[in-house]
Amino acid sequence: MTCNFSLSDLPVKVSLFYAECLTLWSRFNTTSPDQVEDIMNEIVWKNKNILVDKKSRYYWDLVEVGMHRICDMVKADGRFY
């Protein structure tokens, strides 16, 4: 699993301790996908490469219906839902 978020894009403030933990984990456990398979397996939510109004997003309603990765949002013919 990748952790591809930017702490500055998170919608909450955290203590210095947690900020350091999250920053270090994000640096350690990150990826820059360059293959189609890797891109399709990218987690959509809180992803620093996928922004809306310059902020990473998390939509509970889409997560609840099983949309976690890009591949979950693409139909068999390659078009998005």
Jmol script that loads the backbone (N, CA, C; Angstrom):
load data "model"
ATOM      1  N   MET A   1       0.850  -1.174   0.000  1.00  0.00           N
ATOM      2  CA  MET A   1       0.000   0.000   0.000  1.00  0.00           C
ATOM      3  C   MET A   1       0.897   1.238   0.000  1.00  0.00           C
ATOM      4  N   THR A   2       0.484   2.230  -0.738  1.00  0.00           N
ATOM      5  CA  THR A   2       1.245   3.466  -0.785  1.00  0.00           C
ATOM      6  C   THR A   2       0.605   4.515   0.095  1.00  0.00           C
ATOM      7  N   CYS A   3       1.395   5.470   0.436  1.00  0.00           N
ATOM      8  CA  CYS A   3       0.934   6.578   1.268  1.00  0.00           C
ATOM      9  C   CYS A   3       1.355   7.831   0.532  1.00  0.00           C
ATOM     10  N   ASN A   4       0.510   8.299  -0.358  1.00  0.00           N
ATOM     11  CA  ASN A   4       0.915   9.329  -1.302  1.00  0.00           C
ATOM     12  C   ASN A   4       0.252  10.670  -1.007  1.00  0.00           C
ATOM     13  N   PHE A   5       0.241  11.071   0.254  1.00  0.00           N
ATOM     14  CA  PHE A   5      -0.397  12.336   0.600  1.00  0.00           C
ATOM     15  C   PHE A   5       0.643  13.372   0.980  1.00  0.00           C
ATOM     16  N   SER A   6       0.207  14.603   0.990  1.00  0.00           N
ATOM     17  CA  SER A   6       1.029  15.702   1.481  1.00  0.00           C
ATOM     18  C   SER A   6       0.367  16.223   2.741  1.00  0.00           C
ATOM     19  N   LEU A   7       1.102  16.321   3.812  1.00  0.00           N
ATOM     20  CA  LEU A   7       0.538  16.751   5.091  1.00  0.00           C
ATOM     21  C   LEU A   7      -0.156  18.099   4.974  1.00  0.00           C
ATOM     22  N   SER A   8       0.369  18.988   4.166  1.00  0.00           N
ATOM     23  CA  SER A   8      -0.244  20.317   4.022  1.00  0.00           C
ATOM     24  C   SER A   8      -1.600  20.265   3.330  1.00  0.00           C
ATOM     25  N   ASP A   9      -1.901  19.168   2.647  1.00  0.00           N
ATOM     26  CA  ASP A   9      -3.193  19.034   1.968  1.00  0.00           C
ATOM     27  C   ASP A   9      -4.275  18.428   2.852  1.00  0.00           C
ATOM     28  N   LEU A  10      -3.913  17.933   4.015  1.00  0.00           N
ATOM     29  CA  LEU A  10      -4.909  17.324   4.894  1.00  0.00           C
ATOM     30  C   LEU A  10      -5.796  18.413   5.501  1.00  0.00           C
ATOM     31  N   PRO A  11      -7.082  18.134   5.653  1.00  0.00           N
ATOM     32  CA  PRO A  11      -8.016  19.161   6.125  1.00  0.00           C
ATOM     33  C   PRO A  11      -8.039  19.338   7.644  1.00  0.00           C
ATOM     34  N   VAL A  12      -7.121  18.704   8.357  1.00  0.00           N
ATOM     35  CA  VAL A  12      -7.096  18.812   9.814  1.00  0.00           C
ATOM     36  C   VAL A  12      -5.708  19.233  10.277  1.00  0.00           C
ATOM     37  N   LYS A  13      -5.656  19.775  11.457  1.00  0.00           N
ATOM     38  CA  LYS A  13      -4.384  20.121  12.092  1.00  0.00           C
ATOM     39  C   LYS A  13      -4.043  19.013  13.078  1.00  0.00           C
ATOM     40  N   VAL A  14      -2.780  18.619  13.101  1.00  0.00           N
ATOM     41  CA  VAL A  14      -2.355  17.572  14.024  1.00  0.00           C
ATOM     42  C   VAL A  14      -1.191  18.091  14.860  1.00  0.00           C
ATOM     43  N   SER A  15      -0.959  17.426  15.987  1.00  0.00           N
ATOM     44  CA  SER A  15       0.140  17.845  16.865  1.00  0.00           C
ATOM     45  C   SER A  15       1.470  17.650  16.147  1.00  0.00           C
ATOM     46  N   LEU A  16       2.502  18.286  16.654  1.00  0.00           N
ATOM     47  CA  LEU A  16       3.830  18.198  16.065  1.00  0.00           C
ATOM     48  C   LEU A  16       4.303  16.748  15.975  1.00  0.00           C
ATOM     49  N   PHE A  17       4.050  15.970  17.028  1.00  0.00           N
ATOM     50  CA  PHE A  17       4.455  14.564  17.025  1.00  0.00           C
ATOM     51  C   PHE A  17       3.827  13.812  15.857  1.00  0.00           C
ATOM     52  N   TYR A  18       2.504  13.932  15.703  1.00  0.00           N
ATOM     53  CA  TYR A  18       1.820  13.235  14.617  1.00  0.00           C
ATOM     54  C   TYR A  18       2.216  13.792  13.256  1.00  0.00           C
ATOM     55  N   ALA A  19       2.452  15.080  13.188  1.00  0.00           N
ATOM     56  CA  ALA A  19       2.900  15.676  11.924  1.00  0.00           C
ATOM     57  C   ALA A  19       4.234  15.071  11.493  1.00  0.00           C
ATOM     58  N   GLU A  20       5.155  14.912  12.437  1.00  0.00           N
ATOM     59  CA  GLU A  20       6.450  14.299  12.121  1.00  0.00           C
ATOM     60  C   GLU A  20       6.278  12.845  11.697  1.00  0.00           C
ATOM     61  N   CYS A  21       5.447  12.106  12.421  1.00  0.00           N
ATOM     62  CA  CYS A  21       5.201  10.700  12.069  1.00  0.00           C
ATOM     63  C   CYS A  21       4.617  10.584  10.667  1.00  0.00           C
ATOM     64  N   LEU A  22       3.602  11.366  10.372  1.00  0.00           N
ATOM     65  CA  LEU A  22       2.956  11.306   9.064  1.00  0.00           C
ATOM     66  C   LEU A  22       3.888  11.761   7.944  1.00  0.00           C
ATOM     67  N   THR A  23       4.681  12.781   8.205  1.00  0.00           N
ATOM     68  CA  THR A  23       5.622  13.270   7.198  1.00  0.00           C
ATOM     69  C   THR A  23       6.677  12.217   6.887  1.00  0.00           C
ATOM     70  N   LEU A  24       7.240  11.616   7.914  1.00  0.00           N
ATOM     71  CA  LEU A  24       8.246  10.572   7.700  1.00  0.00           C
ATOM     72  C   LEU A  24       7.647   9.358   6.994  1.00  0.00           C
ATOM     73  N   TRP A  25       6.466   8.942   7.411  1.00  0.00           N
ATOM     74  CA  TRP A  25       5.816   7.796   6.772  1.00  0.00           C
ATOM     75  C   TRP A  25       5.513   8.102   5.304  1.00  0.00           C
ATOM     76  N   SER A  26       5.074   9.293   5.032  1.00  0.00           N
ATOM     77  CA  SER A  26       4.763   9.678   3.658  1.00  0.00           C
ATOM     78  C   SER A  26       6.019   9.655   2.784  1.00  0.00           C
ATOM     79  N   ARG A  27       7.125  10.118   3.316  1.00  0.00           N
ATOM     80  CA  ARG A  27       8.381  10.091   2.551  1.00  0.00           C
ATOM     81  C   ARG A  27       8.866   8.667   2.310  1.00  0.00           C
ATOM     82  N   PHE A  28       8.726   7.841   3.326  1.00  0.00           N
ATOM     83  CA  PHE A  28       9.197   6.469   3.245  1.00  0.00           C
ATOM     84  C   PHE A  28       8.324   5.609   2.335  1.00  0.00           C
ATOM     85  N   ASN A  29       7.034   5.770   2.438  1.00  0.00           N
ATOM     86  CA  ASN A  29       6.087   4.876   1.795  1.00  0.00           C
ATOM     87  C   ASN A  29       5.329   5.587   0.678  1.00  0.00           C
ATOM     88  N   THR A  30       6.042   6.056  -0.316  1.00  0.00           N
ATOM     89  CA  THR A  30       5.422   6.789  -1.413  1.00  0.00           C
ATOM     90  C   THR A  30       5.870   6.199  -2.743  1.00  0.00           C
ATOM     91  N   THR A  31       5.170   6.538  -3.777  1.00  0.00           N
ATOM     92  CA  THR A  31       5.496   6.040  -5.103  1.00  0.00           C
ATOM     93  C   THR A  31       5.155   7.102  -6.136  1.00  0.00           C
ATOM     94  N   SER A  32       5.808   7.027  -7.254  1.00  0.00           N
ATOM     95  CA  SER A  32       5.467   7.865  -8.401  1.00  0.00           C
ATOM     96  C   SER A  32       5.192   6.910  -9.559  1.00  0.00           C
ATOM     97  N   PRO A  33       3.947   6.542  -9.730  1.00  0.00           N
ATOM     98  CA  PRO A  33       3.615   5.524 -10.735  1.00  0.00           C
ATOM     99  C   PRO A  33       3.907   6.008 -12.153  1.00  0.00           C
ATOM    100  N   ASP A  34       4.457   5.109 -12.948  1.00  0.00           N
ATOM    101  CA  ASP A  34       4.726   5.459 -14.342  1.00  0.00           C
ATOM    102  C   ASP A  34       4.271   4.378 -15.309  1.00  0.00           C
ATOM    103  N   GLN A  35       3.759   3.287 -14.805  1.00  0.00           N
ATOM    104  CA  GLN A  35       3.204   2.220 -15.631  1.00  0.00           C
ATOM    105  C   GLN A  35       1.683   2.240 -15.472  1.00  0.00           C
ATOM    106  N   VAL A  36       0.973   1.844 -16.526  1.00  0.00           N
ATOM    107  CA  VAL A  36      -0.494   1.861 -16.488  1.00  0.00           C
ATOM    108  C   VAL A  36      -1.010   1.047 -15.311  1.00  0.00           C
ATOM    109  N   GLU A  37      -0.458  -0.112 -15.075  1.00  0.00           N
ATOM    110  CA  GLU A  37      -0.916  -0.959 -13.962  1.00  0.00           C
ATOM    111  C   GLU A  37      -0.720  -0.257 -12.617  1.00  0.00           C
ATOM    112  N   ASP A  38       0.406   0.409 -12.448  1.00  0.00           N
ATOM    113  CA  ASP A  38       0.667   1.139 -11.204  1.00  0.00           C
ATOM    114  C   ASP A  38      -0.297   2.310 -11.033  1.00  0.00           C
ATOM    115  N   ILE A  39      -0.555   3.018 -12.118  1.00  0.00           N
ATOM    116  CA  ILE A  39      -1.479   4.151 -12.072  1.00  0.00           C
ATOM    117  C   ILE A  39      -2.888   3.672 -11.725  1.00  0.00           C
ATOM    118  N   MET A  40      -3.318   2.589 -12.339  1.00  0.00           N
ATOM    119  CA  MET A  40      -4.660   2.057 -12.067  1.00  0.00           C
ATOM    120  C   MET A  40      -4.809   1.598 -10.618  1.00  0.00           C
ATOM    121  N   ASN A  41      -3.718   1.223  -9.964  1.00  0.00           N
ATOM    122  CA  ASN A  41      -3.760   0.762  -8.575  1.00  0.00           C
ATOM    123  C   ASN A  41      -3.517   1.876  -7.564  1.00  0.00           C
ATOM    124  N   GLU A  42      -3.364   3.104  -8.015  1.00  0.00           N
ATOM    125  CA  GLU A  42      -3.170   4.234  -7.101  1.00  0.00           C
ATOM    126  C   GLU A  42      -4.420   4.462  -6.262  1.00  0.00           C
ATOM    127  N   ILE A  43      -4.215   4.683  -4.978  1.00  0.00           N
ATOM    128  CA  ILE A  43      -5.313   5.064  -4.095  1.00  0.00           C
ATOM    129  C   ILE A  43      -5.704   6.495  -4.445  1.00  0.00           C
ATOM    130  N   VAL A  44      -6.986   6.724  -4.613  1.00  0.00           N
ATOM    131  CA  VAL A  44      -7.480   8.029  -5.061  1.00  0.00           C
ATOM    132  C   VAL A  44      -7.494   9.050  -3.930  1.00  0.00           C
ATOM    133  N   TRP A  45      -7.937   8.646  -2.760  1.00  0.00           N
ATOM    134  CA  TRP A  45      -8.211   9.580  -1.664  1.00  0.00           C
ATOM    135  C   TRP A  45      -6.945   9.978  -0.939  1.00  0.00           C
ATOM    136  N   LYS A  46      -6.840  11.270  -0.657  1.00  0.00           N
ATOM    137  CA  LYS A  46      -5.687  11.869   0.023  1.00  0.00           C
ATOM    138  C   LYS A  46      -4.404  11.652  -0.763  1.00  0.00           C
ATOM    139  N   ASN A  47      -4.510  11.643  -2.075  1.00  0.00           N
ATOM    140  CA  ASN A  47      -3.362  11.432  -2.957  1.00  0.00           C
ATOM    141  C   ASN A  47      -2.844  12.790  -3.406  1.00  0.00           C
ATOM    142  N   LYS A  48      -1.559  13.047  -3.176  1.00  0.00           N
ATOM    143  CA  LYS A  48      -0.996  14.360  -3.509  1.00  0.00           C
ATOM    144  C   LYS A  48      -0.982  14.635  -5.010  1.00  0.00           C
ATOM    145  N   ASN A  49      -1.195  13.613  -5.824  1.00  0.00           N
ATOM    146  CA  ASN A  49      -1.232  13.790  -7.279  1.00  0.00           C
ATOM    147  C   ASN A  49      -2.642  14.012  -7.816  1.00  0.00           C
ATOM    148  N   ILE A  50      -3.645  13.849  -6.951  1.00  0.00           N
ATOM    149  CA  ILE A  50      -5.041  14.023  -7.363  1.00  0.00           C
ATOM    150  C   ILE A  50      -5.657  15.084  -6.457  1.00  0.00           C
ATOM    151  N   LEU A  51      -5.807  16.294  -6.988  1.00  0.00           N
ATOM    152  CA  LEU A  51      -6.281  17.422  -6.184  1.00  0.00           C
ATOM    153  C   LEU A  51      -7.534  18.038  -6.788  1.00  0.00           C
ATOM    154  N   VAL A  52      -8.382  18.564  -5.927  1.00  0.00           N
ATOM    155  CA  VAL A  52      -9.553  19.336  -6.325  1.00  0.00           C
ATOM    156  C   VAL A  52      -9.413  20.674  -5.610  1.00  0.00           C
ATOM    157  N   ASP A  53      -9.396  21.749  -6.362  1.00  0.00           N
ATOM    158  CA  ASP A  53      -9.166  23.076  -5.783  1.00  0.00           C
ATOM    159  C   ASP A  53      -7.885  23.101  -4.946  1.00  0.00           C
ATOM    160  N   LYS A  54      -6.850  22.440  -5.449  1.00  0.00           N
ATOM    161  CA  LYS A  54      -5.516  22.392  -4.823  1.00  0.00           C
ATOM    162  C   LYS A  54      -5.498  21.670  -3.483  1.00  0.00           C
ATOM    163  N   LYS A  55      -6.498  20.844  -3.212  1.00  0.00           N
ATOM    164  CA  LYS A  55      -6.569  20.086  -1.967  1.00  0.00           C
ATOM    165  C   LYS A  55      -6.839  18.621  -2.285  1.00  0.00           C
ATOM    166  N   SER A  56      -6.223  17.726  -1.495  1.00  0.00           N
ATOM    167  CA  SER A  56      -6.559  16.320  -1.624  1.00  0.00           C
ATOM    168  C   SER A  56      -7.944  16.123  -1.005  1.00  0.00           C
ATOM    169  N   ARG A  57      -8.641  15.128  -1.468  1.00  0.00           N
ATOM    170  CA  ARG A  57     -10.028  14.928  -1.030  1.00  0.00           C
ATOM    171  C   ARG A  57     -10.272  13.506  -0.557  1.00  0.00           C
ATOM    172  N   TYR A  58     -11.359  13.346   0.173  1.00  0.00           N
ATOM    173  CA  TYR A  58     -11.823  12.044   0.634  1.00  0.00           C
ATOM    174  C   TYR A  58     -13.337  12.118   0.662  1.00  0.00           C
ATOM    175  N   TYR A  59     -13.988  11.299  -0.143  1.00  0.00           N
ATOM    176  CA  TYR A  59     -15.447  11.297  -0.224  1.00  0.00           C
ATOM    177  C   TYR A  59     -15.976   9.984   0.337  1.00  0.00           C
ATOM    178  N   TRP A  60     -16.569  10.058   1.535  1.00  0.00           N
ATOM    179  CA  TRP A  60     -17.089   8.871   2.215  1.00  0.00           C
ATOM    180  C   TRP A  60     -18.067   8.101   1.343  1.00  0.00           C
ATOM    181  N   ASP A  61     -18.955   8.798   0.643  1.00  0.00           N
ATOM    182  CA  ASP A  61     -19.982   8.109  -0.131  1.00  0.00           C
ATOM    183  C   ASP A  61     -19.378   7.253  -1.233  1.00  0.00           C
ATOM    184  N   LEU A  62     -18.307   7.697  -1.855  1.00  0.00           N
ATOM    185  CA  LEU A  62     -17.653   6.898  -2.887  1.00  0.00           C
ATOM    186  C   LEU A  62     -16.856   5.745  -2.285  1.00  0.00           C
ATOM    187  N   VAL A  63     -16.245   5.987  -1.143  1.00  0.00           N
ATOM    188  CA  VAL A  63     -15.512   4.920  -0.456  1.00  0.00           C
ATOM    189  C   VAL A  63     -16.477   3.820  -0.025  1.00  0.00           C
ATOM    190  N   GLU A  64     -17.638   4.214   0.470  1.00  0.00           N
ATOM    191  CA  GLU A  64     -18.629   3.236   0.936  1.00  0.00           C
ATOM    192  C   GLU A  64     -19.126   2.315  -0.176  1.00  0.00           C
ATOM    193  N   VAL A  65     -19.089   2.778  -1.419  1.00  0.00           N
ATOM    194  CA  VAL A  65     -19.517   1.911  -2.530  1.00  0.00           C
ATOM    195  C   VAL A  65     -18.336   1.197  -3.172  1.00  0.00           C
ATOM    196  N   GLY A  66     -17.158   1.281  -2.545  1.00  0.00           N
ATOM    197  CA  GLY A  66     -16.020   0.497  -2.992  1.00  0.00           C
ATOM    198  C   GLY A  66     -15.042   1.178  -3.922  1.00  0.00           C
ATOM    199  N   MET A  67     -15.113   2.482  -4.031  1.00  0.00           N
ATOM    200  CA  MET A  67     -14.187   3.201  -4.907  1.00  0.00           C
ATOM    201  C   MET A  67     -13.008   3.715  -4.091  1.00  0.00           C
ATOM    202  N   HIS A  68     -11.915   2.948  -4.153  1.00  0.00           N
ATOM    203  CA  HIS A  68     -10.713   3.285  -3.396  1.00  0.00           C
ATOM    204  C   HIS A  68      -9.543   3.617  -4.317  1.00  0.00           C
ATOM    205  N   ARG A  69      -9.460   2.918  -5.414  1.00  0.00           N
ATOM    206  CA  ARG A  69      -8.351   3.058  -6.356  1.00  0.00           C
ATOM    207  C   ARG A  69      -8.891   3.520  -7.712  1.00  0.00           C
ATOM    208  N   ILE A  70      -8.013   3.994  -8.559  1.00  0.00           N
ATOM    209  CA  ILE A  70      -8.441   4.461  -9.882  1.00  0.00           C
ATOM    210  C   ILE A  70      -9.145   3.342 -10.637  1.00  0.00           C
ATOM    211  N   CYS A  71      -8.628   2.118 -10.551  1.00  0.00           N
ATOM    212  CA  CYS A  71      -9.246   1.001 -11.276  1.00  0.00           C
ATOM    213  C   CYS A  71     -10.688   0.752 -10.847  1.00  0.00           C
ATOM    214  N   ASP A  72     -11.053   1.131  -9.634  1.00  0.00           N
ATOM    215  CA  ASP A  72     -12.430   0.980  -9.162  1.00  0.00           C
ATOM    216  C   ASP A  72     -13.385   1.948  -9.846  1.00  0.00           C
ATOM    217  N   MET A  73     -12.849   2.957 -10.502  1.00  0.00           N
ATOM    218  CA  MET A  73     -13.663   3.995 -11.125  1.00  0.00           C
ATOM    219  C   MET A  73     -13.700   3.897 -12.645  1.00  0.00           C
ATOM    220  N   VAL A  74     -13.099   2.831 -13.177  1.00  0.00           N
ATOM    221  CA  VAL A  74     -13.016   2.677 -14.627  1.00  0.00           C
ATOM    222  C   VAL A  74     -13.814   1.464 -15.061  1.00  0.00           C
ATOM    223  N   LYS A  75     -14.646   1.624 -16.067  1.00  0.00           N
ATOM    224  CA  LYS A  75     -15.424   0.517 -16.615  1.00  0.00           C
ATOM    225  C   LYS A  75     -14.510  -0.407 -17.431  1.00  0.00           C
ATOM    226  N   ALA A  76     -15.020  -1.582 -17.771  1.00  0.00           N
ATOM    227  CA  ALA A  76     -14.253  -2.566 -18.538  1.00  0.00           C
ATOM    228  C   ALA A  76     -13.799  -2.009 -19.882  1.00  0.00           C
ATOM    229  N   ASP A  77     -14.574  -1.073 -20.452  1.00  0.00           N
ATOM    230  CA  ASP A  77     -14.200  -0.517 -21.762  1.00  0.00           C
ATOM    231  C   ASP A  77     -13.211   0.651 -21.644  1.00  0.00           C
ATOM    232  N   GLY A  78     -12.767   0.959 -20.418  1.00  0.00           N
ATOM    233  CA  GLY A  78     -11.772   2.000 -20.218  1.00  0.00           C
ATOM    234  C   GLY A  78     -12.328   3.373 -19.914  1.00  0.00           C
ATOM    235  N   ARG A  79     -13.653   3.521 -19.952  1.00  0.00           N
ATOM    236  CA  ARG A  79     -14.258   4.810 -19.628  1.00  0.00           C
ATOM    237  C   ARG A  79     -14.541   4.898 -18.125  1.00  0.00           C
ATOM    238  N   PHE A  80     -14.535   6.139 -17.599  1.00  0.00           N
ATOM    239  CA  PHE A  80     -14.852   6.333 -16.190  1.00  0.00           C
ATOM    240  C   PHE A  80     -16.342   6.232 -15.961  1.00  0.00           C
ATOM    241  N   TYR A  81     -16.730   5.772 -14.762  1.00  0.00           N
ATOM    242  CA  TYR A  81     -18.144   5.706 -14.383  1.00  0.00           C
ATOM    243  C   TYR A  81     -18.715   7.087 -14.325  1.00  0.00           C
TER     244      TYR A  81
END
end "model"
wireframe off; spacefill off
backbone 0.3
color backbone group
